[in-house]
Amino acid sequence: MAVRPPLEPAQGGVRLFVRATPRASRNAVQGVAEGADGRQQVKIAVTAVPEDGKANAAIIELLAKAWRIPKSSIGVVAGGTDRSKILFVAGETEALIPRLSDWLGGL
């Protein structure tokens, strides 16, 4: 079975598959790991607690800063209360895919 990347094109942007670690010692993107379903996920650790969406907000803030895009263009579309999440990044798919693929390659 082919490994599916953590990034995929979507209507109006891209989807990013994430594995969250709340209550970490620091906010950091820790690399890419394979999820239980065989899809790769970007591992992200945040110091925030997983209550009232605080950890999700911290993940969005961390990625928005890393990618230099507004926080409002990133949202959690699945797994809001789960460690495995799907984020949607709004924008031009053709522009986002190479940019975020380069970012993933640097992890």
Disulfide bonds with the S-S distance in Angstrom:
none
